[in-house]
């Protein structure tokens, strides 16, 4: 069984996503970066236009478009972005 962590994706208008994931990959200002549960804490700026890919605890993979913001990696992952929309579900 893989380790999981809570992820919230928050836009100015809504809590876009709230669930348990195994991994998160997103476009930061440094390029594409991946995050796993139990890793070092960090805070990264997101690219003006980019993608985020999540793998949920049941193995389902989802992709979304994001616009700016930042991601905070701690005991729980929180991605704050100006806009979010699903591209693949």
PyMOL Python script that loads the backbone (N, CA, C, O; Angstrom):
from pymol import cmd

cmd.read_pdbstr("""\
ATOM      1  N   UNK A   1       0.843  -1.187   0.000  1.00  0.00           N
ATOM      2  CA  UNK A   1       0.000   0.000   0.000  1.00  0.00           C
ATOM      3  C   UNK A   1       0.881   1.240   0.000  1.00  0.00           C
ATOM      4  O   UNK A   1       1.813   1.336   0.799  1.00  0.00           O
ATOM      5  N   UNK A   2       0.601   2.185  -0.881  1.00  0.00           N
ATOM      6  CA  UNK A   2       1.377   3.414  -0.989  1.00  0.00           C
ATOM      7  C   UNK A   2       0.959   4.413   0.080  1.00  0.00           C
ATOM      8  O   UNK A   2      -0.178   4.407   0.551  1.00  0.00           O
ATOM      9  N   UNK A   3       1.903   5.269   0.450  1.00  0.00           N
ATOM     10  CA  UNK A   3       1.600   6.353   1.381  1.00  0.00           C
ATOM     11  C   UNK A   3       0.738   7.390   0.670  1.00  0.00           C
ATOM     12  O   UNK A   3       0.879   7.604  -0.534  1.00  0.00           O
ATOM     13  N   UNK A   4      -0.147   8.027   1.414  1.00  0.00           N
ATOM     14  CA  UNK A   4      -1.000   9.061   0.844  1.00  0.00           C
ATOM     15  C   UNK A   4      -0.909  10.323   1.692  1.00  0.00           C
ATOM     16  O   UNK A   4      -0.433  10.304   2.827  1.00  0.00           O
ATOM     17  N   UNK A   5      -1.377  11.408   1.110  1.00  0.00           N
ATOM     18  CA  UNK A   5      -1.396  12.701   1.791  1.00  0.00           C
ATOM     19  C   UNK A   5      -2.631  13.455   1.307  1.00  0.00           C
ATOM     20  O   UNK A   5      -3.080  13.256   0.178  1.00  0.00           O
ATOM     21  N   UNK A   6      -3.173  14.311   2.151  1.00  0.00           N
ATOM     22  CA  UNK A   6      -4.305  15.139   1.755  1.00  0.00           C
ATOM     23  C   UNK A   6      -3.857  16.247   0.812  1.00  0.00           C
ATOM     24  O   UNK A   6      -2.784  16.824   0.988  1.00  0.00           O
ATOM     25  N   UNK A   7      -4.673  16.540  -0.178  1.00  0.00           N
ATOM     26  CA  UNK A   7      -4.418  17.642  -1.111  1.00  0.00           C
ATOM     27  C   UNK A   7      -5.665  18.502  -1.211  1.00  0.00           C
ATOM     28  O   UNK A   7      -6.771  17.997  -1.402  1.00  0.00           O
ATOM     29  N   UNK A   8      -5.471  19.815  -1.077  1.00  0.00           N
ATOM     30  CA  UNK A   8      -6.518  20.776  -1.361  1.00  0.00           C
ATOM     31  C   UNK A   8      -6.032  21.658  -2.497  1.00  0.00           C
ATOM     32  O   UNK A   8      -4.888  22.111  -2.491  1.00  0.00           O
ATOM     33  N   UNK A   9      -6.899  21.903  -3.473  1.00  0.00           N
ATOM     34  CA  UNK A   9      -6.625  22.862  -4.536  1.00  0.00           C
ATOM     35  C   UNK A   9      -7.641  23.977  -4.360  1.00  0.00           C
ATOM     36  O   UNK A   9      -8.849  23.756  -4.447  1.00  0.00           O
ATOM     37  N   UNK A  10      -7.132  25.186  -4.111  1.00  0.00           N
ATOM     38  CA  UNK A  10      -7.988  26.311  -3.755  1.00  0.00           C
ATOM     39  C   UNK A  10      -7.823  27.430  -4.776  1.00  0.00           C
ATOM     40  O   UNK A  10      -6.704  27.839  -5.087  1.00  0.00           O
ATOM     41  N   UNK A  11      -8.947  27.921  -5.295  1.00  0.00           N
ATOM     42  CA  UNK A  11      -8.964  29.098  -6.160  1.00  0.00           C
ATOM     43  C   UNK A  11      -9.629  30.228  -5.367  1.00  0.00           C
ATOM     44  O   UNK A  11     -10.179  29.975  -4.294  1.00  0.00           O
ATOM     45  N   UNK A  12      -9.592  31.466  -5.870  1.00  0.00           N
ATOM     46  CA  UNK A  12     -10.256  32.558  -5.147  1.00  0.00           C
ATOM     47  C   UNK A  12     -11.757  32.340  -4.959  1.00  0.00           C
ATOM     48  O   UNK A  12     -12.350  32.904  -4.039  1.00  0.00           O
ATOM     49  N   UNK A  13     -12.375  31.535  -5.813  1.00  0.00           N
ATOM     50  CA  UNK A  13     -13.824  31.366  -5.735  1.00  0.00           C
ATOM     51  C   UNK A  13     -14.297  30.053  -5.115  1.00  0.00           C
ATOM     52  O   UNK A  13     -15.474  29.925  -4.779  1.00  0.00           O
ATOM     53  N   UNK A  14     -13.392  29.066  -4.958  1.00  0.00           N
ATOM     54  CA  UNK A  14     -13.873  27.773  -4.457  1.00  0.00           C
ATOM     55  C   UNK A  14     -12.749  26.863  -3.972  1.00  0.00           C
ATOM     56  O   UNK A  14     -11.573  27.071  -4.271  1.00  0.00           O
ATOM     57  N   UNK A  15     -13.156  25.846  -3.211  1.00  0.00           N
ATOM     58  CA  UNK A  15     -12.288  24.715  -2.914  1.00  0.00           C
ATOM     59  C   UNK A  15     -12.475  23.773  -4.091  1.00  0.00           C
ATOM     60  O   UNK A  15     -13.451  23.025  -4.137  1.00  0.00           O
ATOM     61  N   UNK A  16     -11.550  23.801  -5.042  1.00  0.00           N
ATOM     62  CA  UNK A  16     -11.681  23.080  -6.303  1.00  0.00           C
ATOM     63  C   UNK A  16     -11.544  21.569  -6.118  1.00  0.00           C
ATOM     64  O   UNK A  16     -12.229  20.797  -6.788  1.00  0.00           O
ATOM     65  N   UNK A  17     -10.654  21.142  -5.204  1.00  0.00           N
ATOM     66  CA  UNK A  17     -10.414  19.710  -5.005  1.00  0.00           C
ATOM     67  C   UNK A  17     -10.017  19.484  -3.557  1.00  0.00           C
ATOM     68  O   UNK A  17      -9.314  20.301  -2.962  1.00  0.00           O
ATOM     69  N   UNK A  18     -10.472  18.370  -2.992  1.00  0.00           N
ATOM     70  CA  UNK A  18     -10.096  17.970  -1.638  1.00  0.00           C
ATOM     71  C   UNK A  18     -10.104  16.446  -1.613  1.00  0.00           C
ATOM     72  O   UNK A  18     -11.166  15.830  -1.697  1.00  0.00           O
ATOM     73  N   UNK A  19      -8.921  15.834  -1.498  1.00  0.00           N
ATOM     74  CA  UNK A  19      -8.857  14.386  -1.509  1.00  0.00           C
ATOM     75  C   UNK A  19      -7.517  13.853  -1.055  1.00  0.00           C
ATOM     76  O   UNK A  19      -6.615  14.621  -0.718  1.00  0.00           O
ATOM     77  N   UNK A  20      -7.387  12.541  -1.048  1.00  0.00           N
ATOM     78  CA  UNK A  20      -6.154  11.849  -0.674  1.00  0.00           C
ATOM     79  C   UNK A  20      -5.413  11.438  -1.942  1.00  0.00           C
ATOM     80  O   UNK A  20      -6.000  10.845  -2.847  1.00  0.00           O
ATOM     81  N   UNK A  21      -4.131  11.754  -2.000  1.00  0.00           N
ATOM     82  CA  UNK A  21      -3.340  11.450  -3.194  1.00  0.00           C
ATOM     83  C   UNK A  21      -2.059  10.711  -2.830  1.00  0.00           C
ATOM     84  O   UNK A  21      -1.612  10.733  -1.683  1.00  0.00           O
ATOM     85  N   UNK A  22      -1.478  10.054  -3.837  1.00  0.00           N
ATOM     86  CA  UNK A  22      -0.174   9.406  -3.697  1.00  0.00           C
ATOM     87  C   UNK A  22       0.945  10.299  -4.209  1.00  0.00           C
ATOM     88  O   UNK A  22       2.076  10.213  -3.732  1.00  0.00           O
ATOM     89  N   UNK A  23       0.630  11.177  -5.202  1.00  0.00           N
ATOM     90  CA  UNK A  23       1.659  12.063  -5.752  1.00  0.00           C
ATOM     91  C   UNK A  23       1.030  13.274  -6.420  1.00  0.00           C
ATOM     92  O   UNK A  23      -0.133  13.267  -6.824  1.00  0.00           O
ATOM     93  N   UNK A  24       1.859  14.324  -6.518  1.00  0.00           N
ATOM     94  CA  UNK A  24       1.476  15.567  -7.185  1.00  0.00           C
ATOM     95  C   UNK A  24       2.654  16.009  -8.040  1.00  0.00           C
ATOM     96  O   UNK A  24       3.785  16.064  -7.558  1.00  0.00           O
ATOM     97  N   UNK A  25       2.399  16.324  -9.299  1.00  0.00           N
ATOM     98  CA  UNK A  25       3.405  16.888 -10.199  1.00  0.00           C
ATOM     99  C   UNK A  25       2.806  18.177 -10.741  1.00  0.00           C
ATOM    100  O   UNK A  25       1.683  18.177 -11.245  1.00  0.00           O
ATOM    101  N   UNK A  26       3.553  19.281 -10.640  1.00  0.00           N
ATOM    102  CA  UNK A  26       3.012  20.548 -11.144  1.00  0.00           C
ATOM    103  C   UNK A  26       4.117  21.413 -11.732  1.00  0.00           C
ATOM    104  O   UNK A  26       5.303  21.214 -11.466  1.00  0.00           O
ATOM    105  N   UNK A  27       3.693  22.380 -12.542  1.00  0.00           N
ATOM    106  CA  UNK A  27       4.604  23.307 -13.195  1.00  0.00           C
ATOM    107  C   UNK A  27       4.913  24.446 -12.239  1.00  0.00           C
ATOM    108  O   UNK A  27       4.036  25.245 -11.909  1.00  0.00           O
ATOM    109  N   UNK A  28       6.165  24.519 -11.793  1.00  0.00           N
ATOM    110  CA  UNK A  28       6.594  25.614 -10.929  1.00  0.00           C
ATOM    111  C   UNK A  28       7.433  26.582 -11.767  1.00  0.00           C
ATOM    112  O   UNK A  28       7.678  26.338 -12.949  1.00  0.00           O
ATOM    113  N   UNK A  29       7.866  27.668 -11.153  1.00  0.00           N
ATOM    114  CA  UNK A  29       8.715  28.623 -11.874  1.00  0.00           C
ATOM    115  C   UNK A  29      10.077  28.009 -12.197  1.00  0.00           C
ATOM    116  O   UNK A  29      10.802  28.532 -13.044  1.00  0.00           O
ATOM    117  N   UNK A  30      10.435  26.906 -11.534  1.00  0.00           N
ATOM    118  CA  UNK A  30      11.699  26.204 -11.810  1.00  0.00           C
ATOM    119  C   UNK A  30      11.532  25.066 -12.810  1.00  0.00           C
ATOM    120  O   UNK A  30      12.508  24.394 -13.146  1.00  0.00           O
ATOM    121  N   UNK A  31      10.313  24.839 -13.290  1.00  0.00           N
ATOM    122  CA  UNK A  31      10.032  23.727 -14.198  1.00  0.00           C
ATOM    123  C   UNK A  31       9.063  22.755 -13.557  1.00  0.00           C
ATOM    124  O   UNK A  31       8.438  23.069 -12.544  1.00  0.00           O
ATOM    125  N   UNK A  32       8.937  21.579 -14.142  1.00  0.00           N
ATOM    126  CA  UNK A  32       8.024  20.568 -13.612  1.00  0.00           C
ATOM    127  C   UNK A  32       8.653  19.892 -12.392  1.00  0.00           C
ATOM    128  O   UNK A  32       9.792  19.429 -12.446  1.00  0.00           O
ATOM    129  N   UNK A  33       7.899  19.842 -11.296  1.00  0.00           N
ATOM    130  CA  UNK A  33       8.400  19.234 -10.058  1.00  0.00           C
ATOM    131  C   UNK A  33       7.371  18.272  -9.493  1.00  0.00           C
ATOM    132  O   UNK A  33       6.165  18.501  -9.595  1.00  0.00           O
ATOM    133  N   UNK A  34       7.860  17.190  -8.894  1.00  0.00           N
ATOM    134  CA  UNK A  34       6.993  16.195  -8.295  1.00  0.00           C
ATOM    135  C   UNK A  34       7.132  16.180  -6.784  1.00  0.00           C
ATOM    136  O   UNK A  34       8.203  16.451  -6.242  1.00  0.00           O
ATOM    137  N   UNK A  35       6.022  15.856  -6.103  1.00  0.00           N
ATOM    138  CA  UNK A  35       5.994  15.847  -4.643  1.00  0.00           C
ATOM    139  C   UNK A  35       5.313  14.576  -4.160  1.00  0.00           C
ATOM    140  O   UNK A  35       4.285  14.163  -4.695  1.00  0.00           O
ATOM    141  N   UNK A  36       5.905  13.963  -3.138  1.00  0.00           N
ATOM    142  CA  UNK A  36       5.397  12.724  -2.553  1.00  0.00           C
ATOM    143  C   UNK A  36       5.151  12.916  -1.064  1.00  0.00           C
ATOM    144  O   UNK A  36       5.775  13.782  -0.451  1.00  0.00           O
ATOM    145  N   UNK A  37       4.261  12.133  -0.465  1.00  0.00           N
ATOM    146  CA  UNK A  37       4.030  12.218   0.976  1.00  0.00           C
ATOM    147  C   UNK A  37       5.316  11.945   1.765  1.00  0.00           C
ATOM    148  O   UNK A  37       6.149  11.139   1.350  1.00  0.00           O
ATOM    149  N   UNK A  38       5.464  12.621   2.898  1.00  0.00           N
ATOM    150  CA  UNK A  38       6.585  12.356   3.792  1.00  0.00           C
ATOM    151  C   UNK A  38       7.901  12.974   3.382  1.00  0.00           C
ATOM    152  O   UNK A  38       8.935  12.624   3.952  1.00  0.00           O
ATOM    153  N   UNK A  39       7.911  13.866   2.432  1.00  0.00           N
ATOM    154  CA  UNK A  39       9.145  14.522   1.985  1.00  0.00           C
ATOM    155  C   UNK A  39       9.346  15.823   2.733  1.00  0.00           C
ATOM    156  O   UNK A  39       8.521  16.203   3.565  1.00  0.00           O
ATOM    157  N   UNK A  40      10.448  16.509   2.437  1.00  0.00           N
ATOM    158  CA  UNK A  40      10.746  17.777   3.086  1.00  0.00           C
ATOM    159  C   UNK A  40       9.670  18.818   2.804  1.00  0.00           C
ATOM    160  O   UNK A  40       9.090  18.857   1.720  1.00  0.00           O
ATOM    161  N   UNK A  41       9.422  19.645   3.786  1.00  0.00           N
ATOM    162  CA  UNK A  41       8.458  20.729   3.609  1.00  0.00           C
ATOM    163  C   UNK A  41       9.047  21.778   2.690  1.00  0.00           C
ATOM    164  O   UNK A  41      10.250  22.037   2.722  1.00  0.00           O
ATOM    165  N   UNK A  42       8.207  22.377   1.877  1.00  0.00           N
ATOM    166  CA  UNK A  42       8.650  23.464   1.003  1.00  0.00           C
ATOM    167  C   UNK A  42       7.449  24.257   0.524  1.00  0.00           C
ATOM    168  O   UNK A  42       6.301  23.852   0.706  1.00  0.00           O
ATOM    169  N   UNK A  43       7.734  25.391  -0.089  1.00  0.00           N
ATOM    170  CA  UNK A  43       6.718  26.229  -0.707  1.00  0.00           C
ATOM    171  C   UNK A  43       7.292  26.652  -2.054  1.00  0.00           C
ATOM    172  O   UNK A  43       8.396  27.193  -2.113  1.00  0.00           O
ATOM    173  N   UNK A  44       6.555  26.413  -3.134  1.00  0.00           N
ATOM    174  CA  UNK A  44       7.042  26.700  -4.493  1.00  0.00           C
ATOM    175  C   UNK A  44       6.043  27.565  -5.244  1.00  0.00           C
ATOM    176  O   UNK A  44       4.834  27.347  -5.177  1.00  0.00           O
ATOM    177  N   UNK A  45       6.575  28.559  -5.968  1.00  0.00           N
ATOM    178  CA  UNK A  45       5.732  29.372  -6.843  1.00  0.00           C
ATOM    179  C   UNK A  45       5.366  28.567  -8.082  1.00  0.00           C
ATOM    180  O   UNK A  45       6.193  27.832  -8.621  1.00  0.00           O
ATOM    181  N   UNK A  46       4.129  28.710  -8.525  1.00  0.00           N
ATOM    182  CA  UNK A  46       3.667  28.016  -9.723  1.00  0.00           C
ATOM    183  C   UNK A  46       3.854  28.906 -10.945  1.00  0.00           C
ATOM    184  O   UNK A  46       3.836  30.132 -10.835  1.00  0.00           O
ATOM    185  N   UNK A  47       4.032  28.294 -12.097  1.00  0.00           N
ATOM    186  CA  UNK A  47       4.156  29.031 -13.344  1.00  0.00           C
ATOM    187  C   UNK A  47       2.862  29.754 -13.688  1.00  0.00           C
ATOM    188  O   UNK A  47       1.786  29.360 -13.240  1.00  0.00           O
ATOM    189  N   UNK A  48       2.972  30.825 -14.494  1.00  0.00           N
ATOM    190  CA  UNK A  48       1.797  31.606 -14.888  1.00  0.00           C
ATOM    191  C   UNK A  48       0.733  30.739 -15.552  1.00  0.00           C
ATOM    192  O   UNK A  48      -0.460  30.898 -15.292  1.00  0.00           O
ATOM    193  N   UNK A  49       1.169  29.829 -16.406  1.00  0.00           N
ATOM    194  CA  UNK A  49       0.265  28.854 -17.027  1.00  0.00           C
ATOM    195  C   UNK A  49       0.935  27.504 -16.907  1.00  0.00           C
ATOM    196  O   UNK A  49       2.113  27.362 -17.238  1.00  0.00           O
ATOM    197  N   UNK A  50       0.211  26.524 -16.444  1.00  0.00           N
ATOM    198  CA  UNK A  50       0.832  25.223 -16.286  1.00  0.00           C
ATOM    199  C   UNK A  50      -0.179  24.126 -16.077  1.00  0.00           C
ATOM    200  O   UNK A  50      -1.381  24.310 -16.270  1.00  0.00           O
ATOM    201  N   UNK A  51       0.332  22.989 -15.680  1.00  0.00           N
ATOM    202  CA  UNK A  51      -0.467  21.792 -15.445  1.00  0.00           C
ATOM    203  C   UNK A  51      -0.160  21.258 -14.052  1.00  0.00           C
ATOM    204  O   UNK A  51       0.907  21.508 -13.491  1.00  0.00           O
ATOM    205  N   UNK A  52      -1.099  20.535 -13.524  1.00  0.00           N
ATOM    206  CA  UNK A  52      -0.885  19.756 -12.308  1.00  0.00           C
ATOM    207  C   UNK A  52      -1.445  18.367 -12.587  1.00  0.00           C
ATOM    208  O   UNK A  52      -2.526  18.223 -13.157  1.00  0.00           O
ATOM    209  N   UNK A  53      -0.700  17.356 -12.178  1.00  0.00           N
ATOM    210  CA  UNK A  53      -1.151  15.975 -12.327  1.00  0.00           C
ATOM    211  C   UNK A  53      -1.180  15.340 -10.940  1.00  0.00           C
ATOM    212  O   UNK A  53      -0.224  15.453 -10.172  1.00  0.00           O
ATOM    213  N   UNK A  54      -2.269  14.684 -10.637  1.00  0.00           N
ATOM    214  CA  UNK A  54      -2.364  13.998  -9.356  1.00  0.00           C
ATOM    215  C   UNK A  54      -2.640  12.520  -9.598  1.00  0.00           C
ATOM    216  O   UNK A  54      -3.290  12.138 -10.571  1.00  0.00           O
ATOM    217  N   UNK A  55      -2.130  11.708  -8.693  1.00  0.00           N
ATOM    218  CA  UNK A  55      -2.477  10.286  -8.673  1.00  0.00           C
ATOM    219  C   UNK A  55      -3.164  10.052  -7.337  1.00  0.00           C
ATOM    220  O   UNK A  55      -2.548  10.171  -6.278  1.00  0.00           O
ATOM    221  N   UNK A  56      -4.437   9.721  -7.400  1.00  0.00           N
ATOM    222  CA  UNK A  56      -5.215   9.525  -6.190  1.00  0.00           C
ATOM    223  C   UNK A  56      -4.855   8.200  -5.523  1.00  0.00           C
ATOM    224  O   UNK A  56      -4.157   7.367  -6.102  1.00  0.00           O
ATOM    225  N   UNK A  57      -5.343   8.022  -4.295  1.00  0.00           N
ATOM    226  CA  UNK A  57      -4.972   6.833  -3.522  1.00  0.00           C
ATOM    227  C   UNK A  57      -5.420   5.533  -4.164  1.00  0.00           C
ATOM    228  O   UNK A  57      -4.854   4.479  -3.873  1.00  0.00           O
ATOM    229  N   UNK A  58      -6.429   5.582  -5.037  1.00  0.00           N
ATOM    230  CA  UNK A  58      -6.880   4.379  -5.718  1.00  0.00           C
ATOM    231  C   UNK A  58      -6.189   4.186  -7.071  1.00  0.00           C
ATOM    232  O   UNK A  58      -6.561   3.304  -7.846  1.00  0.00           O
ATOM    233  N   UNK A  59      -5.166   5.030  -7.351  1.00  0.00           N
ATOM    234  CA  UNK A  59      -4.409   4.912  -8.595  1.00  0.00           C
ATOM    235  C   UNK A  59      -4.958   5.730  -9.748  1.00  0.00           C
ATOM    236  O   UNK A  59      -4.321   5.810 -10.799  1.00  0.00           O
ATOM    237  N   UNK A  60      -6.132   6.344  -9.579  1.00  0.00           N
ATOM    238  CA  UNK A  60      -6.711   7.177 -10.640  1.00  0.00           C
ATOM    239  C   UNK A  60      -5.837   8.409 -10.847  1.00  0.00           C
ATOM    240  O   UNK A  60      -5.443   9.075  -9.889  1.00  0.00           O
ATOM    241  N   UNK A  61      -5.540   8.701 -12.114  1.00  0.00           N
ATOM    242  CA  UNK A  61      -4.730   9.866 -12.460  1.00  0.00           C
ATOM    243  C   UNK A  61      -5.625  10.947 -13.050  1.00  0.00           C
ATOM    244  O   UNK A  61      -6.501  10.669 -13.869  1.00  0.00           O
ATOM    245  N   UNK A  62      -5.389  12.193 -12.617  1.00  0.00           N
ATOM    246  CA  UNK A  62      -6.160  13.335 -13.104  1.00  0.00           C
ATOM    247  C   UNK A  62      -5.195  14.459 -13.464  1.00  0.00           C
ATOM    248  O   UNK A  62      -4.156  14.630 -12.826  1.00  0.00           O
ATOM    249  N   UNK A  63      -5.554  15.224 -14.497  1.00  0.00           N
ATOM    250  CA  UNK A  63      -4.742  16.350 -14.941  1.00  0.00           C
ATOM    251  C   UNK A  63      -5.594  17.603 -14.968  1.00  0.00           C
ATOM    252  O   UNK A  63      -6.757  17.560 -15.371  1.00  0.00           O
ATOM    253  N   UNK A  64      -5.025  18.712 -14.545  1.00  0.00           N
ATOM    254  CA  UNK A  64      -5.736  19.970 -14.593  1.00  0.00           C
ATOM    255  C   UNK A  64      -4.829  21.093 -15.055  1.00  0.00           C
ATOM    256  O   UNK A  64      -3.610  21.034 -14.888  1.00  0.00           O
ATOM    257  N   UNK A  65      -5.432  22.114 -15.636  1.00  0.00           N
ATOM    258  CA  UNK A  65      -4.720  23.333 -16.003  1.00  0.00           C
ATOM    259  C   UNK A  65      -4.796  24.282 -14.816  1.00  0.00           C
ATOM    260  O   UNK A  65      -5.836  24.403 -14.170  1.00  0.00           O
ATOM    261  N   UNK A  66      -3.683  24.954 -14.536  1.00  0.00           N
ATOM    262  CA  UNK A  66      -3.640  25.915 -13.441  1.00  0.00           C
ATOM    263  C   UNK A  66      -3.032  27.214 -13.939  1.00  0.00           C
ATOM    264  O   UNK A  66      -2.336  27.243 -14.954  1.00  0.00           O
ATOM    265  N   UNK A  67      -3.304  28.287 -13.211  1.00  0.00           N
ATOM    266  CA  UNK A  67      -2.795  29.595 -13.607  1.00  0.00           C
ATOM    267  C   UNK A  67      -2.221  30.302 -12.389  1.00  0.00           C
ATOM    268  O   UNK A  67      -2.964  30.843 -11.570  1.00  0.00           O
ATOM    269  N   UNK A  68      -0.884  30.295 -12.269  1.00  0.00           N
ATOM    270  CA  UNK A  68      -0.201  31.019 -11.201  1.00  0.00           C
ATOM    271  C   UNK A  68      -0.495  30.479  -9.820  1.00  0.00           C
ATOM    272  O   UNK A  68      -1.178  29.468  -9.662  1.00  0.00           O
ATOM    273  N   UNK A  69       0.037  31.174  -8.813  1.00  0.00           N
ATOM    274  CA  UNK A  69      -0.174  30.804  -7.421  1.00  0.00           C
ATOM    275  C   UNK A  69       1.044  30.136  -6.823  1.00  0.00           C
ATOM    276  O   UNK A  69       2.174  30.385  -7.244  1.00  0.00           O
ATOM    277  N   UNK A  70       0.807  29.282  -5.834  1.00  0.00           N
ATOM    278  CA  UNK A  70       1.896  28.546  -5.198  1.00  0.00           C
ATOM    279  C   UNK A  70       1.377  27.250  -4.602  1.00  0.00           C
ATOM    280  O   UNK A  70       0.175  27.071  -4.405  1.00  0.00           O
ATOM    281  N   UNK A  71       2.308  26.354  -4.320  1.00  0.00           N
ATOM    282  CA  UNK A  71       1.968  25.092  -3.679  1.00  0.00           C
ATOM    283  C   UNK A  71       2.763  25.001  -2.381  1.00  0.00           C
ATOM    284  O   UNK A  71       3.957  25.296  -2.344  1.00  0.00           O
ATOM    285  N   UNK A  72       2.084  24.592  -1.329  1.00  0.00           N
ATOM    286  CA  UNK A  72       2.705  24.431  -0.018  1.00  0.00           C
ATOM    287  C   UNK A  72       2.722  22.937   0.302  1.00  0.00           C
ATOM    288  O   UNK A  72       1.676  22.290   0.359  1.00  0.00           O
ATOM    289  N   UNK A  73       3.919  22.405   0.509  1.00  0.00           N
ATOM    290  CA  UNK A  73       4.108  20.980   0.789  1.00  0.00           C
ATOM    291  C   UNK A  73       4.453  20.824   2.267  1.00  0.00           C
ATOM    292  O   UNK A  73       5.538  21.208   2.702  1.00  0.00           O
ATOM    293  N   UNK A  74       3.547  20.273   3.015  1.00  0.00           N
ATOM    294  CA  UNK A  74       3.751  20.032   4.451  1.00  0.00           C
ATOM    295  C   UNK A  74       3.122  18.675   4.788  1.00  0.00           C
ATOM    296  O   UNK A  74       3.133  17.764   3.961  1.00  0.00           O
ATOM    297  N   UNK A  75       2.578  18.542   5.995  1.00  0.00           N
ATOM    298  CA  UNK A  75       1.883  17.301   6.350  1.00  0.00           C
ATOM    299  C   UNK A  75       0.677  17.095   5.448  1.00  0.00           C
ATOM    300  O   UNK A  75       0.216  15.969   5.259  1.00  0.00           O
ATOM    301  N   UNK A  76       0.166  18.194   4.890  1.00  0.00           N
ATOM    302  CA  UNK A  76      -0.905  18.199   3.906  1.00  0.00           C
ATOM    303  C   UNK A  76      -0.431  19.095   2.765  1.00  0.00           C
ATOM    304  O   UNK A  76       0.269  20.078   3.012  1.00  0.00           O
ATOM    305  N   UNK A  77      -0.793  18.781   1.529  1.00  0.00           N
ATOM    306  CA  UNK A  77      -0.429  19.617   0.380  1.00  0.00           C
ATOM    307  C   UNK A  77      -1.577  20.585   0.102  1.00  0.00           C
ATOM    308  O   UNK A  77      -2.745  20.198   0.108  1.00  0.00           O
ATOM    309  N   UNK A  78      -1.225  21.856  -0.141  1.00  0.00           N
ATOM    310  CA  UNK A  78      -2.228  22.857  -0.504  1.00  0.00           C
ATOM    311  C   UNK A  78      -1.716  23.618  -1.718  1.00  0.00           C
ATOM    312  O   UNK A  78      -0.629  24.194  -1.688  1.00  0.00           O
ATOM    313  N   UNK A  79      -2.506  23.616  -2.783  1.00  0.00           N
ATOM    314  CA  UNK A  79      -2.155  24.316  -4.012  1.00  0.00           C
ATOM    315  C   UNK A  79      -3.126  25.490  -4.162  1.00  0.00           C
ATOM    316  O   UNK A  79      -4.329  25.295  -4.334  1.00  0.00           O
ATOM    317  N   UNK A  80      -2.591  26.702  -4.096  1.00  0.00           N
ATOM    318  CA  UNK A  80      -3.375  27.921  -4.270  1.00  0.00           C
ATOM    319  C   UNK A  80      -3.140  28.426  -5.687  1.00  0.00           C
ATOM    320  O   UNK A  80      -1.991  28.628  -6.079  1.00  0.00           O
ATOM    321  N   UNK A  81      -4.194  28.632  -6.460  1.00  0.00           N
ATOM    322  CA  UNK A  81      -4.050  29.072  -7.845  1.00  0.00           C
ATOM    323  C   UNK A  81      -5.175  30.023  -8.231  1.00  0.00           C
ATOM    324  O   UNK A  81      -6.265  29.975  -7.659  1.00  0.00           O
ATOM    325  N   UNK A  82      -4.904  30.886  -9.202  1.00  0.00           N
ATOM    326  CA  UNK A  82      -5.912  31.831  -9.668  1.00  0.00           C
ATOM    327  C   UNK A  82      -7.047  31.129 -10.401  1.00  0.00           C
ATOM    328  O   UNK A  82      -8.207  31.521 -10.268  1.00  0.00           O
ATOM    329  N   UNK A  83      -6.724  30.091 -11.174  1.00  0.00           N
ATOM    330  CA  UNK A  83      -7.722  29.334 -11.925  1.00  0.00           C
ATOM    331  C   UNK A  83      -7.329  27.866 -11.961  1.00  0.00           C
ATOM    332  O   UNK A  83      -6.146  27.525 -11.956  1.00  0.00           O
ATOM    333  N   UNK A  84      -8.333  27.005 -11.998  1.00  0.00           N
ATOM    334  CA  UNK A  84      -8.101  25.567 -12.149  1.00  0.00           C
ATOM    335  C   UNK A  84      -9.244  24.967 -12.948  1.00  0.00           C
ATOM    336  O   UNK A  84     -10.409  25.307 -12.744  1.00  0.00           O
ATOM    337  N   UNK A  85      -8.894  24.065 -13.865  1.00  0.00           N
ATOM    338  CA  UNK A  85      -9.927  23.347 -14.639  1.00  0.00           C
ATOM    339  C   UNK A  85      -9.379  21.984 -15.024  1.00  0.00           C
ATOM    340  O   UNK A  85      -8.194  21.846 -15.329  1.00  0.00           O
ATOM    341  N   UNK A  86     -10.243  20.981 -15.009  1.00  0.00           N
ATOM    342  CA  UNK A  86      -9.838  19.621 -15.370  1.00  0.00           C
ATOM    343  C   UNK A  86      -9.584  19.554 -16.877  1.00  0.00           C
ATOM    344  O   UNK A  86     -10.374  20.070 -17.667  1.00  0.00           O
ATOM    345  N   UNK A  87      -8.492  18.924 -17.269  1.00  0.00           N
ATOM    346  CA  UNK A  87      -8.228  18.691 -18.687  1.00  0.00           C
ATOM    347  C   UNK A  87      -8.454  17.236 -19.035  1.00  0.00           C
ATOM    348  O   UNK A  87      -8.862  16.917 -20.152  1.00  0.00           O
ATOM    349  N   UNK A  88      -8.190  16.345 -18.083  1.00  0.00           N
ATOM    350  CA  UNK A  88      -8.421  14.897 -18.230  1.00  0.00           C
ATOM    351  C   UNK A  88      -8.873  14.377 -16.899  1.00  0.00           C
ATOM    352  O   UNK A  88      -8.355  14.789 -15.861  1.00  0.00           O
ATOM    353  N   UNK A  89      -9.829  13.479 -16.906  1.00  0.00           N
ATOM    354  CA  UNK A  89     -10.288  12.901 -15.640  1.00  0.00           C
ATOM    355  C   UNK A  89     -10.249  11.413 -15.694  1.00  0.00           C
ATOM    356  O   UNK A  89     -10.599  10.750 -14.718  1.00  0.00           O
TER     357      UNK A  89
END
""", "prot")
cmd.dss("prot")
cmd.show_as("cartoon", "prot")
cmd.util.cbc("prot")
cmd.orient("prot")
